[in-house]
Amino acid sequence: MKKCTFNTNLPKNLPLLLKERTSSLGYYNLQAYKNKEGQFEYFTYNQVYQDVLIFALALKSLGVKSGDKIAMISDNRREWLITDMAIQSLGSADVPRGCDSMGSEIRFIINFADCKMGFFENEKQILKVLENIQEVPLLKTAIFYEEISEECKKNLDISNIEYHYFWDLMNQFYPIFQSDSQAYTAMIENEMNKVGDDSIATIIFTSGTTGTPKGVMLTQKNYMSQMSVVHNYMPGKPGDWWMTILPVWHSFERLAQYVAITFGMGLAYSKPIGKTLLADMITIKPHTMCGVPRLWESLVFGINKTMEKKGGITYKLYKFFISIGKKYSKAKALVTDSIFSGKRRNRLVDFAKGFLPLLGLFPLRLLGNLLVYNKIKEKFGGKFEFAVSGGGSLQEETDEFFQAIGLPMLNGYGMTETAPAIAFRDYKNPQTGCVGDIFPILEMKIVKEEGGKILDSKALKNGEKGLILVKGPNVMKGYYKRPDLTESIIDKDGWLNTGDIGIMSPKNEIKITGRAKDTIVLLDGENIEPVGLEQTLCSCEFIESAMVVGQDKKYLSSLIVPRKEAILNYAKEHSLIYASYEKLLESEVIQKLIFNKVDKLISVNSGFRTCEKIYKITLLSKSFEVGKELSAKQEMMRFKIAKEYENEITKMYA
């Protein structure tokens, strides 16, 4: 079990955390954000904190008070953090959502959360509200980060919604603040001191994979409890940069923002678009970044394809040293006791198995650093220390690649309801085959279940698979205005039902094997966990996404989204003639290619059960998209995919 220390000197809330970091690190950079010319501008802790104070003063003058709920419909940008901290400084809670949200979602959230004020990134977002303004009767004030048209202003006037521009308010209250900065600072900081640890910091609405919108109430304590132990799992120091690319309104990236401030790091804003991101990384030289599995998988896929195109001795050396790196990291895992196992492993045997290979491979590892690994890291800016993956299951192949090049992949596990951390890998010796150590602020137990329902609340033994329950200070306050839903997930003793199936090791490490409600039950009664099958399928160079189906059927089938680039390259190399990409996917050659890959990957020879064999596939020409088939965490929303492709699924069982 990992030994952890607790930082007991932290303040009780996030705004006070920013205040404390500013007092000691005022001249360090906190934000790097691109201007209209596409160049990064830098803002220190002193500058950002002053902006927070000024904007909190502006909000207070607009009538914002403790307990208010304020909508924030915006993607990542510099103003987001300022707004977030200003709102919390007054004891209010923000209710965030991204710009890719549908109008019906935004209106539901604003109305259900009783928001009288809302922040909107641009005109598009308020137009989603104005489509059906009667659904948001409480909304009276809109504040924009970007310019809106005269027509939009007229529509706001007609709807009796007062509107302001963020920077107009900042410019208006800057001279007021400066006229007596000491008094106004004391006024806002006095408000900060009133914010208790049980105060709601945010209400994040999540539909996840079930489709039922739920407002997760997260408190100051939920966040600060995690800040007290995060130093045990990753390094960070003033002057380091954290590249922020995931939706900041989501709990995963949001936690990263607060972790960066805890360490005194800076936040640099970019986008998860290959060329843009890599160019920004060269400029910023970040030390870390959060990403979902799909991002890391696409980066590895891109690197492999680039090296394959180079061909010749360069490609052969690349493949050789990646292979050496994987063998070295596996040997190191044996020596350092970093391999997940549900039962206690024999340390002497593991050490003996790993020591000589580790010793023998060390010189090649050093050579690999010189010829291959460091050159890959240079693509990430040259100072990248570790990668953080969350929001879904990371493919084993992707995990092994990052370990091979000496870039620790800190795979994490959590959910919005736990703000979000439940488990995390150790930076020094990242455990393989699991999502890491259970966070020391949490208690966890694995219990017997059936279809996600608890059959026995008694904890199972280490190594036994069951439903994961957790409790601790980072567990949400509850679902906003839905005590019924809160009671359905948190019992009277405070245990939260994660809905995930997993195994716990004797060292307090956790391995996730699937979702309780995702379990497929075949007609013969066999229980199948589809996640593992889907991960294996997506390890294929021709497969981008896969969803396994078969509930109440005789056999399993799968919807598959091929990697378009890989398929087109294959067609070119084999001189295939086709009228369109859709027709190419329907061709016998491509159908046979993908099915043979599937049949080889999911087989008894590959370690799968006979009942897990996939008998039929359907190739889809369109990638799954966030907001449609994917959640904000880029997890598949199975119910939506099943509905959208109902006819295709039916045909596989005709």
ABEGO torsion letter per residue (X at the ends): XBBBBBBAABBABAAAAAAAAAAAAAABBABBBBBAAGBBBBBBAAAAAAAAAAAAAAAAAAGBBBGBBBBBBBBBBAAAAAAAAAAAAAGBBBBBBBAABBAAAAAAAAAAAGBABBBBABAAAAAAAAABAAABAABABBBBABBBBAAAAAAAAAAGBBBBBAAAAAAAAAAAAAABAAAAAAAAAAAAAABBAABBABBBBBAEAAGBBBBBBBBAAAAAAAAAAAAAABBEBBGBBBBBABBAABAAAAAAAAAAAAAGBBBBBBBABAAAAAAAAAAAGBABBBBBAAAAAAAAAAAAAAAAAAEEAAAAAAAAAAAAAAAAAAAAAAAAGABBBABBBBAAAAAAAAAAAAAAAAAAAAAAAAAAAAAAAAAAGGABABBBBBGEBBBAAAAAAAAAAGBBBBBBBBBAAAOABABBBBAABBBBGBAEBBBAABBBBBBBBBGGBBABABBBBBGBBBBBBBBEAABBAEBBGBAAAAAAABBAAGBBBAGBBBBBBAAGBBBBAEBAAABBBBAAGBBBBAAAAAAAAAABAABABBBBBGBGBABBBBBBBBBAAAAAAAAAAAGBBBABAAAAAABAAAAAAAAAAAAAABBAAAGBBAAABBABBBBBABBBBBGBABBAAGBBBAAAAAAAAAAAAAAAAX
